[in-house]
Amino acid sequence: MTEPTPGTTTGSTTEPITGSTTEPATGTPTEPVTGSPTDPGNGARKIKLATTWLDGCSGCHMSFLDLDERLIELGEHVELVYSPLVDTKEFPADVDVCIIEGAVSSEDDLRKVRMVRERSRLLVALGDCAVTTNVPGMRNPIGAAPVLEYAYRRNATLGRQIPAEEIPALLPTVLPVHQVVTVDCFLPGCPPSAKLIWLAVTELLAGRIPDPATLARFGK
């Protein structure tokens, strides 16, 4: 198993967006997506929005659901083409915006995040696990092997063996999303508030990289 080198990226299929993974843009204009509320071609098509998660608790998706009635307004502008919230089996190509929750902690996460990046124009890291690794990264000082040993042998009452095929192999180190692929927007929080998510989505639909500085806070 090859550990991904921290700091490396697998490039997007789109042109670079202003704002690197180490210096997120604030309020940076980007080319409006056709069909966005500010685009003259509004109504030509809906924005293709996807959400997905890696190693996380799903709390960030619960905050997304806390948009409540604003989800109806959002539905006028976007088509949710893939998400744990809908019954879609395969991540489609040509996604306009993908919001990703969770850290990269297994080979399955690694494969998934690279595939998502290749098929998405803009990638949003949602929540502290995606941005910094947060709780999943707590195993990094001791490594993957002791965690598996404790979970499946020392702490088990039946069948004390580490599964070889049933679960994806863990990476030696849990990584934040931006250390594997290019991230266009960072939304920290544990979880981020619905207000912050709404700001980010509406700014992206308007063709701008959002500035979450006044609303975002790590761990809250």
N, CA, C and O of each residue as an XYZ file, in Angstrom:
880
protein
N       0.852     -1.185      0.000
C       0.000      0.000      0.000
C       0.888      1.235      0.000
O       1.789      1.346      0.831
N       0.653      2.148     -0.902
C       1.442      3.363     -1.006
C       0.715      4.515     -0.354
O      -0.430      4.813     -0.693
N       1.380      5.158      0.579
C       0.774      6.305      1.258
C       0.873      7.523      0.368
O       1.960      7.802     -0.138
N      -0.202      8.267      0.149
C      -0.118      9.480     -0.645
C       0.792     10.493      0.028
O       0.744     10.665      1.246
N       1.616     11.161     -0.759
C       2.537     12.148     -0.217
C       1.797     13.403      0.181
O       1.114     13.990     -0.658
N       1.903     13.845      1.431
C       1.215     15.069      1.840
C       1.620     16.242      0.962
O       2.792     16.433      0.638
N       0.602     17.026      0.585
C       0.841     18.204     -0.225
C       0.662     17.971     -1.699
O       0.594     18.934     -2.463
N       0.580     16.691     -2.145
C       0.393     16.434     -3.556
C      -1.068     16.517     -3.907
O      -1.937     16.370     -3.048
N      -1.339     16.757     -5.184
C      -2.705     16.853     -5.656
C      -2.859     16.058     -6.918
O      -1.887     15.804     -7.629
N      -4.082     15.663     -7.199
C      -4.414     15.107     -8.491
C      -5.286     16.127     -9.160
O      -6.364     16.449     -8.660
N      -4.845     16.641    -10.277
C      -5.442     17.830    -10.863
C      -6.878     17.658    -11.284
O      -7.312     16.566    -11.650
N      -7.607     18.750    -11.227
C      -8.979     18.787    -11.703
C      -8.994     18.800    -13.210
O      -7.995     19.153    -13.836
N     -10.116     18.421    -13.809
C     -10.254     18.455    -15.246
C     -10.617     19.843    -15.727
O     -10.758     20.053    -16.931
N     -10.773     20.798    -14.824
C     -11.124     22.155    -15.197
C      -9.919     23.063    -15.056
O      -8.886     22.657    -14.524
N     -10.052     24.311    -15.539
C      -8.989     25.282    -15.377
C      -8.831     25.631    -13.899
O      -9.798     25.573    -13.140
N      -7.600     25.997    -13.486
C      -7.395     26.328    -12.072
C      -8.308     27.451    -11.616
O      -8.572     28.394    -12.362
N      -8.788     27.341    -10.386
C      -9.619     28.365     -9.781
C      -8.731     29.244     -8.911
O      -7.825     28.740     -8.248
N      -8.975     30.547     -8.904
C      -8.197     31.445     -8.068
C      -8.311     31.025     -6.615
O      -9.404     30.787     -6.103
N      -7.149     30.938     -5.953
C      -7.157     30.489     -4.557
C      -6.589     29.099     -4.463
O      -7.234     28.141     -4.889
N      -5.378     28.957     -3.906
C      -4.723     27.674     -3.831
C      -5.192     26.910     -2.613
O      -5.986     27.408     -1.815
N      -4.684     25.679     -2.477
C      -5.075     24.880     -1.320
C      -4.450     25.408     -0.041
O      -4.919     25.095      1.053
N      -3.397     26.206     -0.165
C      -2.760     26.732      1.037
C      -3.189     28.153      1.345
O      -2.961     28.636      2.454
N      -3.799     28.828      0.398
C      -4.264     30.189      0.614
C      -5.628     30.350     -0.026
O      -5.723     30.848     -1.148
N      -6.696     29.939      0.663
C      -8.027     30.009      0.077
C      -8.388     31.426     -0.316
O      -8.060     32.383      0.386
N      -9.080     31.553     -1.467
C      -9.499     32.867     -1.927
C     -10.629     33.387     -1.065
O     -11.370     32.608     -0.465
N     -10.763     34.689     -1.002
C     -11.845     35.309     -0.245
C     -12.634     36.198     -1.167
O     -12.144     37.239     -1.604
N     -13.842     35.803     -1.464
C     -14.689     36.605     -2.323
C     -14.193     36.687     -3.747
O     -14.507     37.644     -4.456
N     -13.417     35.698     -4.186
C     -12.810     35.760     -5.498
C     -13.818     35.444     -6.582
O     -14.506     34.426     -6.509
N     -13.919     36.311     -7.602
C     -14.839     36.000     -8.696
C     -14.348     34.791     -9.472
O     -13.142     34.608     -9.638
N     -15.245     33.986     -9.935
C     -14.930     32.904    -10.846
C     -15.998     32.886    -11.914
O     -17.031     33.541    -11.766
N     -15.776     32.165    -12.966
C     -16.724     32.175    -14.075
C     -18.063     31.597    -13.632
O     -18.100     30.468    -13.142
N     -19.166     32.333    -13.786
C     -20.466     31.826    -13.350
C     -20.828     30.532    -14.060
O     -20.560     30.369    -15.251
N     -21.425     29.635    -13.335
C     -21.908     28.393    -13.914
C     -23.208     28.671    -14.645
O     -24.089     29.352    -14.119
N     -23.332     28.150    -15.850
C     -24.546     28.380    -16.620
C     -25.767     27.920    -15.843
O     -25.821     26.796    -15.344
N     -26.735     28.801    -15.751
C     -27.947     28.471    -15.023
C     -27.969     28.994    -13.611
O     -28.961     28.811    -12.905
N     -26.870     29.660    -13.163
C     -26.854     30.187    -11.802
C     -27.723     31.425    -11.712
O     -28.022     32.034    -12.740
N     -28.142     31.818    -10.511
C     -29.057     32.943    -10.367
C     -28.549     34.235    -10.981
O     -29.353     35.075    -11.385
N     -27.208     34.424    -11.066
C     -26.679     35.660    -11.618
C     -26.306     35.536    -13.088
O     -25.895     36.519    -13.705
N     -26.439     34.368    -13.645
C     -26.054     34.154    -15.033
C     -27.205     34.536    -15.956
O     -28.341     34.124    -15.722
N     -26.928     35.333    -17.025
C     -28.002     35.709    -17.943
C     -28.705     34.511    -18.559
O     -29.859     34.613    -18.977
N     -28.018     33.378    -18.619
C     -28.637     32.186    -19.192
C     -29.413     31.381    -18.173
O     -29.658     30.192    -18.380
N     -29.805     32.009    -17.076
C     -30.523     31.306    -16.015
C     -31.744     30.588    -16.579
O     -32.538     31.174    -17.316
N     -31.879     29.347    -16.233
C     -32.992     28.561    -16.738
C     -32.571     27.611    -17.839
O     -33.316     26.696    -18.189
N     -31.360     27.823    -18.398
C     -30.891     26.929    -19.445
C     -30.718     25.516    -18.894
O     -31.082     24.536    -19.543
N     -30.171     25.429    -17.717
C     -30.052     24.140    -17.040
C     -29.796     24.397    -15.569
O     -29.367     25.484    -15.183
N     -30.058     23.400    -14.757
C     -29.767     23.512    -13.334
C     -28.312     23.123    -13.070
O     -27.715     22.330    -13.798
N     -27.771     23.704    -12.015
C     -26.425     23.363    -11.588
C     -26.418     21.923    -11.081
O     -27.320     21.513    -10.350
N     -25.399     21.157    -11.471
C     -25.252     19.792    -10.984
C     -24.476     19.824     -9.666
O     -23.271     20.077     -9.644
N     -25.187     19.565     -8.580
C     -24.601     19.574     -7.237
C     -24.504     18.150     -6.712
O     -25.438     17.361     -6.846
N     -23.363     17.833     -6.113
C     -23.182     16.530     -5.469
C     -22.654     16.748     -4.062
O     -21.946     17.720     -3.798
N     -23.001     15.840     -3.161
C     -22.385     15.812     -1.837
C     -21.958     14.379     -1.562
O     -22.582     13.429     -2.035
N     -20.888     14.237     -0.792
C     -20.434     12.897     -0.445
C     -19.662     12.969      0.864
O     -19.309     14.052      1.331
N     -19.401     11.797      1.454
C     -18.608     11.799      2.686
C     -17.566     10.698      2.650
O     -17.715      9.682      1.971
N     -16.507     10.939      3.407
C     -15.419      9.978      3.567
C     -15.448      9.506      5.022
O     -16.453      8.949      5.463
N     -14.367      9.718      5.773
C     -14.337      9.306      7.179
C     -14.845     10.460      8.040
O     -14.103     11.398      8.333
N     -16.094     10.385      8.437
C     -16.713     11.428      9.249
C     -17.945     10.875      9.935
O     -18.232      9.681      9.849
N     -18.670     11.744     10.613
C     -19.807     11.295     11.423
C     -21.160     11.612     10.803
O     -22.195     11.252     11.366
N     -21.170     12.282      9.649
C     -22.378     12.716      8.935
C     -22.983     13.983      9.522
O     -24.019     14.445      9.044
N     -22.355     14.559     10.555
C     -22.894     15.773     11.155
C     -22.952     16.946     10.199
O     -23.854     17.779     10.294
N     -21.996     17.025      9.273
C     -21.997     18.123      8.297
C     -23.188     17.998      7.353
O     -23.775     19.006      6.958
N     -23.547     16.775      6.991
C     -24.736     16.582      6.159
C     -26.010     16.905      6.938
O     -26.994     17.363      6.357
N     -25.996     16.671      8.243
C     -27.151     17.062      9.047
C     -27.310     18.584      9.052
O     -28.430     19.094      9.045
N     -26.189     19.303      9.063
C     -26.257     20.762      8.966
C     -26.797     21.193      7.609
O     -27.526     22.179      7.507
N     -26.438     20.449      6.570
C     -26.976     20.741      5.236
C     -28.500     20.603      5.248
O     -29.207     21.427      4.668
N     -28.994     19.571      5.904
C     -30.446     19.394      6.009
C     -31.084     20.494      6.849
O     -32.271     20.783      6.695
N     -30.303     21.110      7.739
C     -30.823     22.208      8.555
C     -31.079     23.481      7.749
O     -31.536     24.482      8.300
N     -30.789     23.446      6.453
C     -31.204     24.558      5.592
C     -32.724     24.676      5.565
O     -33.270     25.732      5.248
N     -33.398     23.578      5.904
C     -34.865     23.568      6.029
C     -35.535     24.072      4.749
O     -35.279     23.540      3.669
N     -36.396     25.099      4.859
C     -37.164     25.542      3.691
C     -36.282     26.130      2.594
O     -36.712     26.249      1.447
N     -35.046     26.498      2.946
C     -34.143     27.010      1.913
C     -33.729     25.917      0.938
O     -33.257     26.214     -0.160
N     -33.900     24.655      1.327
C     -33.653     23.559      0.392
C     -34.600     23.636     -0.799
O     -34.227     23.280     -1.917
N     -35.820     24.099     -0.560
C     -36.783     24.248     -1.656
C     -36.300     25.319     -2.625
O     -36.357     25.140     -3.841
N     -35.826     26.430     -2.077
C     -35.280     27.493     -2.926
C     -34.050     27.006     -3.683
O     -33.880     27.302     -4.866
N     -33.194     26.255     -2.990
C     -32.002     25.721     -3.635
C     -32.370     24.791     -4.783
O     -31.704     24.774     -5.818
N     -33.438     24.016     -4.592
C     -33.876     23.085     -5.621
C     -34.322     23.742     -6.910
O     -34.415     23.081     -7.945
N     -34.602     25.043     -6.862
C     -34.969     25.760     -8.077
C     -33.758     26.020     -8.963
O     -33.904     26.292    -10.155
N     -32.566     25.936     -8.385
C     -31.352     26.278     -9.119
C     -30.413     25.097     -9.320
O     -29.564     25.137    -10.210
N     -30.545     24.042     -8.513
C     -29.602     22.931     -8.604
C     -30.335     21.603     -8.763
O     -31.500     21.452     -8.394
N     -29.603     20.656     -9.326
C     -30.046     19.262     -9.391
C     -29.084     18.450     -8.536
O     -27.889     18.398     -8.827
N     -29.586     17.822     -7.496
C     -28.751     17.014     -6.615
C     -28.516     15.669     -7.293
O     -29.353     14.769     -7.217
N     -27.373     15.544     -7.955
C     -27.124     14.377     -8.804
C     -26.500     13.214     -8.044
O     -26.531     12.080     -8.523
N     -25.931     13.476     -6.864
C     -25.347     12.399     -6.064
C     -25.236     12.878     -4.627
O     -24.823     14.009     -4.371
N     -25.609     12.010     -3.684
C     -25.529     12.371     -2.268
C     -25.953     11.178     -1.421
O     -26.728     10.343     -1.886
N     -25.458     11.081     -0.180
C     -26.019     10.099      0.745
C     -27.493     10.354      1.029
O     -28.189      9.481      1.548
N     -27.969     11.552      0.688
C     -29.354     11.927      0.956
C     -30.306     11.486     -0.143
O     -31.521     11.592      0.019
N     -29.777     10.990     -1.265
C     -30.620     10.543     -2.375
C     -30.176      9.149     -2.805
O     -29.080      8.704     -2.465
N     -31.027      8.472     -3.549
C     -30.761      7.085     -3.944
C     -30.085      7.044     -5.308
O     -30.683      6.624     -6.299
N     -28.829      7.486     -5.346
C     -28.031      7.438     -6.565
C     -26.821      6.561     -6.300
O     -26.106      6.775     -5.321
N     -26.582      5.577     -7.157
C     -25.546      4.585     -6.881
C     -24.169      4.998     -7.388
O     -23.165      4.666     -6.759
N     -24.096      5.714     -8.511
C     -22.826      6.043     -9.127
C     -22.617      7.549     -9.171
O     -23.545      8.304     -9.460
N     -21.395      7.979     -8.883
C     -21.067      9.402     -8.969
C     -20.941      9.769    -10.443
O     -20.133      9.168    -11.151
N     -21.721     10.742    -10.926
C     -21.740     11.040    -12.359
C     -20.550     11.890    -12.792
O     -19.795     12.398    -11.963
N     -20.402     12.032    -14.090
C     -19.392     12.924    -14.652
C     -19.958     14.333    -14.765
O     -21.170     14.534    -14.687
N     -19.077     15.300    -14.948
C     -19.465     16.691    -15.220
C     -20.305     17.303    -14.100
O     -21.302     17.974    -14.366
N     -19.907     17.075    -12.861
C     -20.562     17.723    -11.721
C     -20.024     19.149    -11.602
O     -18.817     19.366    -11.710
N     -20.905     20.114    -11.380
C     -20.469     21.503    -11.247
C     -19.839     21.774     -9.886
O     -18.745     22.335     -9.811
N     -20.516     21.383     -8.814
C     -20.027     21.619     -7.449
C     -20.204     20.342     -6.640
O     -21.294     19.772     -6.596
N     -19.125     19.898     -5.998
C     -19.223     18.759     -5.079
C     -18.786     19.208     -3.690
O     -17.718     19.795     -3.519
N     -19.626     18.922     -2.706
C     -19.337     19.223     -1.303
C     -18.951     17.914     -0.622
O     -19.717     16.950     -0.640
N     -17.764     17.882     -0.024
C     -17.258     16.623      0.520
C     -16.992     16.752      2.019
O     -16.326     17.684      2.470
N     -17.520     15.810      2.770
C     -17.353     15.753      4.226
C     -16.411     14.615      4.582
O     -16.422     13.572      3.927
N     -15.599     14.803      5.611
C     -14.794     13.706      6.129
C     -13.345     13.737      5.672
O     -12.996     14.388      4.687
N     -12.512     13.017      6.412
C     -11.084     12.925      6.119
C     -10.803     11.709      5.240
O     -11.655     10.838      5.065
N      -9.596     11.672      4.695
C      -9.156     10.558      3.850
C      -8.374      9.593      4.737
O      -7.232      9.872      5.101
N      -8.987      8.455      5.087
C      -8.336      7.564      6.050
C      -8.162      6.133      5.559
O      -7.516      5.329      6.233
N      -8.724      5.797      4.400
C      -8.622      4.426      3.895
C      -8.333      4.439      2.399
O      -8.436      5.477      1.745
N      -7.975      3.291      1.874
C      -7.746      3.188      0.432
C      -9.021      3.485     -0.344
O      -8.965      4.038     -1.443
N     -10.166      3.124      0.218
C     -11.436      3.427     -0.432
C     -11.672      4.937     -0.469
O     -12.126      5.465     -1.484
N     -11.368      5.638      0.630
C     -11.478      7.099      0.647
C     -10.566      7.720     -0.402
O     -10.956      8.660     -1.095
N      -9.358      7.197     -0.517
C      -8.375      7.722     -1.458
C      -8.878      7.593     -2.890
O      -8.800      8.539     -3.673
N      -9.390      6.422     -3.223
C      -9.940      6.206     -4.567
C     -11.115      7.128     -4.819
O     -11.232      7.719     -5.892
N     -11.984      7.250     -3.829
C     -13.205      8.034     -4.007
C     -12.910      9.514     -4.182
O     -13.481     10.156     -5.064
N     -12.021     10.070     -3.354
C     -11.774     11.507     -3.427
C     -11.095     11.877     -4.743
O     -11.355     12.951     -5.285
N     -10.246     11.027     -5.258
C      -9.618     11.300     -6.554
C     -10.635     11.235     -7.683
O     -10.612     12.064     -8.593
N     -11.519     10.260     -7.625
C     -12.566     10.150     -8.636
C     -13.497     11.354     -8.600
O     -13.858     11.898     -9.644
N     -13.887     11.771     -7.390
C     -14.775     12.927     -7.234
C     -14.116     14.186     -7.791
O     -14.764     14.982     -8.471
N     -12.822     14.365     -7.499
C     -12.109     15.547     -8.002
C     -12.069     15.564     -9.531
O     -12.271     16.611    -10.146
N     -11.814     14.434    -10.128
C     -11.730     14.356    -11.583
C     -13.057     14.673    -12.257
O     -13.078     15.149    -13.392
N     -14.158     14.414    -11.571
C     -15.477     14.579    -12.183
C     -16.193     15.856    -11.748
O     -17.347     16.071    -12.117
N     -15.524     16.702    -10.972
C     -16.180     17.900    -10.437
C     -15.411     19.154    -10.828
O     -14.181     19.184    -10.794
N     -16.147     20.173    -11.196
C     -15.530     21.452    -11.532
C     -15.020     22.170    -10.285
O     -13.897     22.673    -10.279
N     -15.828     22.222     -9.238
C     -15.451     22.857     -7.979
C     -15.612     21.859     -6.843
O     -16.597     21.124     -6.791
N     -14.642     21.834     -5.932
C     -14.691     20.921     -4.792
C     -14.642     21.730     -3.499
O     -13.751     22.555     -3.296
N     -15.621     21.475     -2.632
C     -15.734     22.181     -1.356
C     -15.440     21.202     -0.222
O     -16.099     20.169     -0.109
N     -14.450     21.522      0.623
C     -14.166     20.723      1.819
C     -15.061     21.228      2.943
O     -14.913     22.362      3.400
N     -15.984     20.389      3.385
C     -16.997     20.783      4.367
C     -16.685     20.190      5.734
O     -16.683     18.969      5.896
N     -16.423     21.042      6.714
C     -16.239     20.575      8.077
C     -14.789     20.323      8.446
O     -13.923     20.195      7.581
N     -14.540     20.255      9.754
C     -13.177     20.137     10.253
C     -12.497     18.835      9.850
O     -11.281     18.821      9.663
N     -13.239     17.745      9.711
C     -12.610     16.480      9.313
C     -12.034     16.577      7.905
O     -10.936     16.086      7.645
N     -12.770     17.208      6.999
C     -12.289     17.384      5.626
C     -11.152     18.392      5.559
O     -10.236     18.245      4.750
N     -11.207     19.423      6.414
C     -10.235     20.514      6.350
C      -8.949     20.185      7.104
O      -7.860     20.511      6.631
N      -9.057     19.541      8.278
C      -7.876     19.321      9.132
C      -7.680     17.871      9.569
O      -6.651     17.568     10.173
N      -8.592     16.985      9.300
C      -8.724     15.576      9.738
C      -9.428     15.464     11.081
O     -10.091     14.457     11.327
N      -9.316     16.446     11.953
C     -10.094     16.486     13.194
C     -10.078     15.141     13.933
O      -8.998     14.604     14.183
N     -11.223     14.591     14.282
C     -11.297     13.365     15.082
C     -10.671     12.160     14.376
O      -9.920     11.434     15.027
N     -10.931     11.895     13.081
C     -10.283     10.750     12.438
C      -8.759     10.804     12.518
O      -8.099      9.766     12.565
N      -8.196     12.025     12.533
C      -6.747     12.166     12.584
C      -6.138     11.908     13.947
O      -4.916     11.945     14.090
N      -6.957     11.649     14.947
C      -6.426     11.388     16.288
C      -5.615     10.099     16.347
O      -4.834      9.902     17.278
N      -5.792      9.220     15.361
C      -5.004      7.980     15.365
C      -3.602      8.175     14.773
O      -2.761      7.283     14.884
N      -3.341      9.321     14.151
C      -2.064      9.516     13.463
C      -0.832      9.336     14.355
O       0.152      8.761     13.889
N      -0.833      9.796     15.611
C       0.374      9.614     16.434
C       0.710      8.155     16.733
O       1.868      7.838     17.003
N      -0.279      7.264     16.690
C      -0.006      5.869     17.050
C      -0.045      4.929     15.855
O       0.425      3.796     15.953
N      -0.600      5.377     14.718
C      -0.650      4.534     13.537
C      -1.912      3.696     13.451
O      -2.694      3.629     14.400
N      -2.103      3.058     12.303
C      -3.328      2.301     12.043
C      -3.351      0.952     12.758
O      -4.401      0.529     13.243
N      -2.212      0.275     12.827
C      -2.180     -1.085     13.373
C      -2.671     -1.160     14.822
O      -3.489     -2.030     15.122
N      -2.221     -0.303     15.729
C      -2.728     -0.378     17.108
C      -4.224     -0.101     17.215
O      -4.900     -0.657     18.081
N      -4.739      0.750     16.343
C      -6.173      1.044     16.356
C      -6.968     -0.202     15.979
O      -7.957     -0.535     16.632
N      -6.536     -0.883     14.930
C      -7.212     -2.116     14.518
C      -7.098     -3.186     15.600
O      -8.061     -3.902     15.874
N      -5.936     -3.295     16.206
C      -5.720     -4.286     17.263
C      -6.675     -4.050     18.435
O      -7.273     -4.991     18.956
N      -6.811     -2.799     18.840
C      -7.674     -2.486     19.977
C      -9.143     -2.697     19.634
O      -9.901     -3.239     20.439
N      -9.549     -2.265     18.431
C     -10.965     -2.325     18.060
C     -11.445     -3.748     17.822
O     -12.544     -4.111     18.243
N     -10.631     -4.557     17.151
C     -11.105     -5.872     16.720
C     -10.612     -7.031     17.588
O     -11.128     -8.142     17.466
N      -9.633     -6.803     18.457
C      -9.145     -7.886     19.306
C      -9.299     -7.555     20.792
O     -10.011     -8.256     21.511
N      -8.656     -6.526     21.241
C      -8.682     -6.219     22.678
C     -10.071     -5.801     23.156
O     -10.452     -6.109     24.286
N     -10.827     -5.107     22.314
C     -12.120     -4.577     22.744
C     -13.294     -5.438     22.281
O     -14.449     -5.089     22.525
N     -13.012     -6.555     21.619
C     -14.077     -7.415     21.094
C     -14.386     -8.536     22.080
O     -13.529     -8.962     22.854
N     -15.633     -9.000     22.031
C     -16.031    -10.127     22.875
C     -16.186    -11.409     22.070
O     -16.083    -12.504     22.624
N     -16.434    -11.285     20.764
C     -16.576    -12.443     19.883
C     -15.727    -12.248     18.631
O     -15.505    -11.118     18.195
N     -15.258    -13.345     18.061
C     -14.539    -13.289     16.802
C     -13.386    -12.317     16.806
O     -13.343    -11.400     15.986
N     -12.464    -12.499     17.705
C     -11.371    -11.542     17.874
C     -10.342    -11.674     16.759
O      -9.263    -12.233     16.958
N     -10.682    -11.160     15.596
C      -9.745    -11.136     14.482
C      -9.986     -9.892     13.634
O     -11.114     -9.419     13.501
N      -8.919     -9.382     13.075
C      -9.011     -8.193     12.236
C      -9.478     -8.612     10.848
O      -8.811     -9.422     10.204
N     -10.599     -8.088     10.369
C     -11.099     -8.494      9.053
C     -10.129     -8.101      7.948
O      -9.602     -6.988      7.932
N      -9.903     -9.023      7.031
C      -8.947     -8.778      5.956
C      -9.612     -8.264      4.689
O      -9.000     -7.509      3.934
N     -10.861     -8.664      4.446
C     -11.519     -8.302      3.197
C     -12.773     -7.465      3.406
O     -13.190     -6.751      2.494
N     -13.377     -7.535      4.573
C     -14.666     -6.887      4.800
C     -14.574     -5.369      4.889
O     -15.535     -4.673      4.560
N     -13.434     -4.848      5.328
C     -13.295     -3.398      5.466
C     -12.144     -2.911      4.593
O     -11.183     -3.651      4.383
N     -12.219     -1.679      4.076
C     -11.111     -1.135      3.278
C      -9.848     -0.994      4.129
O      -9.926     -0.697      5.321
N      -8.706     -1.205      3.519
C      -7.437     -1.062      4.231
C      -7.234      0.387      4.659
O      -7.463      1.310      3.877
N      -6.805      0.582      5.903
C      -6.552      1.924      6.407
C      -5.219      2.448      5.877
O      -4.260      1.692      5.727
N      -5.170      3.747      5.597
C      -3.910      4.388      5.257
C      -3.069      4.540      6.525
O      -3.623      4.637      7.620
N      -1.751      4.563      6.394
C      -0.910      4.752      7.582
C      -1.196      6.058      8.309
O      -1.079      6.136      9.532
N      -1.574      7.097      7.539
C      -1.842      8.414      8.109
C      -3.147      8.957      7.548
O      -3.373      8.892      6.339
N      -4.000      9.485      8.400
C      -5.228     10.147      7.951
C      -4.859     11.519      7.390
O      -4.074     12.254      7.989
N      -5.436     11.856      6.233
C      -5.086     13.099      5.549
C      -6.303     13.990      5.362
O      -7.406     13.484      5.151
N      -6.127     15.318      5.435
C      -7.202     16.219      5.024
C      -7.343     16.165      3.510
O      -6.402     15.797      2.808
N      -8.497     16.525      3.017
C      -8.781     16.388      1.584
C      -7.768     17.137      0.731
O      -7.341     16.629     -0.306
N      -7.371     18.352      1.154
C      -6.506     19.170      0.301
C      -5.084     18.638      0.190
O      -4.318     19.128     -0.640
N      -4.702     17.645      1.003
C      -3.392     17.038      0.848
C      -3.409     15.898     -0.161
O      -2.375     15.286     -0.428
N      -4.571     15.614     -0.718
C      -4.682     14.568     -1.734
C      -5.095     15.150     -3.081
O      -4.554     14.765     -4.117
N      -6.051     16.076     -3.068
C      -6.531     16.696     -4.303
C      -6.681     18.204     -4.086
O      -6.640     18.684     -2.953
N      -6.852     18.930     -5.167
C      -7.055     20.372     -5.083
C      -8.443     20.678     -4.543
O      -9.437     20.111     -4.996
N      -8.501     21.578     -3.572
C      -9.764     22.030     -2.984
C      -9.955     23.499     -3.338
O      -9.022     24.295     -3.233
N     -11.164     23.856     -3.755
C     -11.452     25.224     -4.183
C     -12.028     26.088     -3.071
O     -11.934     27.314     -3.133
N     -12.622     25.473     -2.056
C     -13.273     26.241     -0.992
C     -13.245     25.432      0.299
O     -13.520     24.232      0.293
N     -12.911     26.093      1.405
C     -12.838     25.449      2.714
C     -13.923     26.010      3.624
O     -14.033     27.225      3.788
N     -14.728     25.121      4.218
C     -15.776     25.529      5.152
C     -15.569     24.784      6.471
O     -16.138     23.708      6.659
N     -14.765     25.334      7.389
C     -14.505     24.643      8.652
C     -15.706     24.689      9.580
O     -16.674     25.412      9.349
N     -15.612     23.895     10.635
C     -16.679     23.822     11.627
C     -16.951     22.381     11.984
O     -16.696     21.480     11.185
N     -17.474     22.153     13.191
C     -17.755     20.792     13.644
C     -19.114     20.748     14.353
O     -19.194     20.697     15.580
N     -20.188     20.770     13.532
C     -20.181     20.933     12.071
C     -20.302     22.404     11.688
O     -20.575     23.240     12.549
N     -20.104     22.740     10.401
C     -20.395     24.097      9.941
C     -21.885     24.381     10.104
O     -22.716     23.479      9.995
N     -22.207     25.626     10.364
C     -23.616     25.982     10.541
C     -24.352     25.968      9.212
O     -23.745     26.104      8.149
N     -25.659     25.804      9.285
C     -26.481     25.883      8.075
C     -26.337     27.257      7.426
O     -26.386     27.379      6.202
N     -26.158     28.283      8.246
C     -25.982     29.643      7.720
C     -24.729     29.734      6.866
O     -24.744     30.355      5.803
N     -23.638     29.116      7.326
C     -22.395     29.122      6.563
C     -22.548     28.331      5.266
O     -22.085     28.768      4.212
N     -23.190     27.179      5.341
C     -23.391     26.364      4.143
C     -24.225     27.120      3.119
O     -23.931     27.082      1.924
N     -25.266     27.806      3.584
C     -26.118     28.576      2.678
C     -25.323     29.698      2.016
O     -25.457     29.924      0.814
N     -24.499     30.400      2.788
C     -23.648     31.447      2.223
C     -22.748     30.881      1.137
O     -22.630     31.456      0.055
N     -22.116     29.753      1.429
C     -21.181     29.171      0.477
C     -21.876     28.747     -0.809
O     -21.393     29.033     -1.905
N     -22.999     28.069     -0.677
C     -23.705     27.579     -1.864
C     -24.191     28.737     -2.722
O     -24.034     28.705     -3.942
N     -24.774     29.754     -2.111
C     -25.299     30.873     -2.894
C     -24.174     31.666     -3.553
O     -24.336     32.145     -4.675
N     -23.042     31.810     -2.875
C     -21.904     32.495     -3.476
C     -21.351     31.705     -4.661
O     -21.037     32.285     -5.700
N     -21.232     30.402     -4.513
C     -20.738     29.572     -5.603
C     -21.669     29.627     -6.806
O     -21.211     29.692     -7.947
N     -22.968     29.600     -6.556
C     -23.924     29.677     -7.657
C     -23.859     31.031     -8.352
O     -24.181     31.148     -9.534
N     -23.442     32.053     -7.609
C     -23.311     33.391     -8.192
C     -21.974     33.587     -8.893
O     -21.711     34.656     -9.442
N     -21.127     32.557     -8.878
C     -19.853     32.659     -9.558
C     -18.740     33.238     -8.714
O     -17.767     33.762     -9.258
N     -18.858     33.157     -7.381
C     -17.831     33.692     -6.494
C     -17.379     32.625     -5.500
O     -18.180     31.822     -5.023
N     -16.077     32.633     -5.198
C     -15.572     31.781     -4.130
C     -15.916     32.460     -2.806
O     -15.489     33.593     -2.587
N     -16.659     31.822     -1.927
C     -17.135     32.492     -0.706
C     -16.017     32.798      0.278
O     -15.002     32.104      0.330
N     -16.226     33.855      1.056
C     -15.335     34.211      2.152
C     -16.050     33.880      3.462
O     -16.909     34.643      3.903
N     -15.705     32.751      4.089
C     -16.432     32.334      5.300
C     -15.887     32.937      6.583
O     -16.295     32.535      7.673
N     -14.970     33.896      6.478
C     -14.226     34.357      7.655
C     -15.124     34.850      8.782
O     -14.816     34.623      9.952
N     -16.214     35.512      8.461
C     -17.061     36.086      9.511
C     -18.034     35.082     10.108
O     -18.631     35.347     11.151
N     -18.204     33.926      9.459
C     -19.188     32.951      9.933
C     -18.560     31.638     10.380
O     -19.150     30.907     11.176
N     -17.362     31.332      9.872
C     -16.758     30.027     10.134
C     -15.874     30.066     11.372
O     -15.242     31.078     11.676
N     -15.844     28.941     12.077
C     -14.975     28.802     13.237
C     -14.661     27.331     13.425
O     -15.565     26.497     13.459
N     -13.373     27.009     13.546
C     -12.989     25.618     13.747
C     -13.572     25.107     15.060
O     -13.516     25.776     16.091
N     -14.130     23.908     14.992
C     -14.670     23.279     16.184
C     -16.034     23.772     16.593
O     -16.550     23.359     17.631
N     -16.643     24.661     15.792
C     -17.954     25.174     16.177
C     -18.772     25.447     14.943
O     -19.917     25.887     15.046
